[in-house]
Amino acid sequence: MPEFPKPKTVRSAKAIHDVRSAAETCEIPACPCRPLEVHHIKSKGSGGPDVQCNLIALCPEHHKDAQAYRIPQMDLFRITARREGMTLAQVYAAVGLDSPPDIECWKEDVSVFLQLQQDEEDSGWKIATQAAYMLAKYGRGAATKLARETGVSASYIRCLAVTVRAFPEGIRNPALTTTHHRIAAQTESPKVWLQRAAENKWSVRQLQEAIKGRHVDEEYRVQVERLENSVRKFNEAWGTKRKAVLVWESVQAASA
């Protein structure tokens, strides 16, 4: 296996000392706690440099939260950007991260998502539309990042976006819930299944069972066809063999 050189990372004990010495208390706003531990916002393991905009002095509790990503990385960078007199984009460049498009809008968009999530039943379509909008706007990795900051799974966020694409405004059935639409959107024929749910007045569970049953029936049909084909081939082969035996017996009888 070829060995690739590891990227050179800036290491500076002085920068770490300066950040710890300059902070009187934890740098998380309104936190008066000490002692202080210096946290690498972009981790050392991923090449995070010992530059002051990548270093933040935290109390032990907030340090644990930051390491577990319970504090969004962007929020920590905002703190160091203000401290160092830099823009957020300058901080991202200094630590070797690509600035996502419209980086200043990300936090506001996350807040909108969280606000809508509080009343999911009444705002189901608004939440799904917001998810689709953010995935389209921020591109690759947005679902994972949004999941980390909102507490829902990335697969659920992608599912919401798929639902909006499958059922744009104007073709949605107001008599059915957003969950009906979301389940139908995961099938090969979303509009067909939604129509069946409306015609049969299916609950969400009944729709799920109908879709699952269809797959079971289809699998059973395929298995039956395979079995029938095997039986037919066997019969054809046996018939050919039986004819050969009869011919041989006839030849033997005639020569006797």
N, C-alpha and C positions, 0 to 999 in steps of 0.2 A: 504494500500500500504506500503510495507517495505521501510524504510528509509536507504539509503546507505550513509556512511560517505563521505564527500567531501575530495578529495585529498589535503594534506597539501601543501601549496605553500609558497615559501620563500618570505618574505616581509622585505625590508630593506630600511628605509628612508636614511640611510647613503650612500648606493650604488647609489640611485637616486641623492643625493646631490653631490656625487663625480663625477658622469658623467657630470652633468650640470656645475660644477665648472671647470672641466678639459678642457672643450671645449670653445674655444674663439669665434668661429662662428659655424654656422650649419655644421654638420658633412658630409653632402652631398658634394662630391668633387666640388670645384670651386664655392660654394655658400657662400658669405660673410655675410649673413643676421643674424640679431639678432632681438628680444630677442629669447631665447631658451626654448623649451619645451621638456621634456623627454618622449620618446615614447617607449612603450613595443612592441618589434617586435613580439614575441608571446604574444598575448593579455592576460591581467589579467583574462578576462572572461573565457579563455580556459586554465587557469592554468599557464600562463607565470610568471616566478619567477623574483624577484628583484635582479638579478645577472647582473654584468656589461656587460657581453656579450649579454644580452637580452635587454639592454637599450641603446638608442642612442639619442643624443641631436640634435633636429631639429628646424629650424625656423617654424613659424606657417603655412606657405604655404606648406612646405614639410611635416609637420606633418599631415595636411589634406590629402595630397596625399598618405602618408603611411597608414593612417587609412582606406582609400578607396581602398587600394591594387593597386593603380596606380604605386607605386614603388614596384617592386618584393621583396618579403620577403627575398629571397636569397641574393639579392644585399645589403640589410641592414645588414644581418649577415656577409657578406664579409667585410663590413666596420668595424664592431665590432671585428671580428676575427683578422684583421690586428692591430687594436688598442690594443687588449689584448694579442697579440702574440700567438694566438691559431690557430689550423687548423679549417676548416669549420666543419669537422666531430666532433671535440671536442666541438664546440659551440652547434651543434645540440644535442649532448648528454647532455650538461649542462642544456639546457632549456627543455629537455624532448621530443625531436622530433626524429623520426626515420630518419636516413640519407637515402635518396633515393639511389639506386645503381648508381654508376658512377656519383656521385653528381657534380664532377668537370666538367663533360662533358655537363651537362644540359644546361648551358648558351650558350655554343657553338652550341648545337643542336637547341636551340631556335633561335639563330641568323641565322642559315641556313634556318629554316622555314620562317622567316620574309623576308629574301633575296629572296627566291623563290616566296613568296606571291606577291612581287612587280610586277611580270610579270606573272600573273596567266594563261593568255591565252596560252603563249608559254611554260610555265612550269607546266601545270596542273598535268601531271603524276608525275613529280618530287615532287611537293607539296604533292600529295596523298601518294607517296612512303615514303616521309619523315615523314608524319603523322603516317602511319602504323608502320614504324620503331620505332618511339618514343613511341608509345603506347605499342608495344611489349617489348621494352627495359626497360621502366620505370614503366610499370604495372599499377595497380589500381590507379585511381586518376590523371593519366597523362593527360587525355583529358581535364579535368576541369582546371588543372594547366596551360596547354598550351593555353587554351582559354583565361584565365585571362591575360596571358603575351603577347598575339598576337592580341587580339581584335576580334577574331572570336568565334562562339559558339562551345561549346563542342560537340553538336550533329552533327555539320558540320564536325568536326575533326573525329568523329567516323564514319561518313558516308564516308569520304575519305578512311579510313582504310578498311571499308567493300568493297569499290570499288576495291581496290588493291587486296584483297583476292578473290573477285569474278572474276576479270580479270587480272591474272598475266601476266607478259610480255610474249608475244608469241601468245596470243589468243585475243589481242586487235585489234579493227578494226581501222586502220589509217584514214579511210574515215569519221569516226564519231568523234565528240568532246569528251573530257573527261566528259562533262556534260551528254552527251548521256549515256556513260558508268555508270556514277554515278546514274542516274535515273533508268536504267535497273537493277543495282546492288541491289536496294531496293525491288525488286519484288521476287516472289518465283521461277521464271525461268529467271534469268538474261541473259543467252546466247540466249534463244529463243527470248526475246524481242529485244535484240541488233540485232539479225539477221533480224527480221521483220523491224526494223528501217532502216537497210541497204538496204534491198530488196525494200522497199517502198519509200526510200529516204526521210524519215520523218525528219522534223526539231525537235528541242528539244520540242517545244510546241506540235507538232503533236504526238510525242511519249508519252508525258504526257497525252494528251487527249485520246490516244488509250488505255493506261493502265487504266485510269480512266473509260473509256467507258466499258472496259471488266469487271471491277468490278460492274458497274451499271447493265450490261446485266446479270451477274451472279446472282446478288441480285434479279433482276426481275424474272429470271428463277426459283429461289427458291420460290419466293412468288407465282408464277403461280402454281407450283407443289403443294404447300400447299393448295391453293384454290381448285385445282382439287381433291386432296385427301379428302378435307372436303365435296365437292359436291358428290363424289362417296359414302362416308360413309353415307351421308344423304339419298341418293337415295336407298342405300341398306337397311337402317333402315326403310324408308318409304315403300319400296317394301314388306318387311316382315310384317309390320303393315297392309298393304292393303290386303295381302293374308289372314291374320287372320280375317279381317272384312268380306271378301267374304265367308270364311268357316262358320263363325257365321251366316251370312245371309242365307246360304244354309241350315244349321241345323234348323234355325227358320222356313224357308219355308216348309221344310219336315214335321215338327211337327204340322204345322197349319191344 
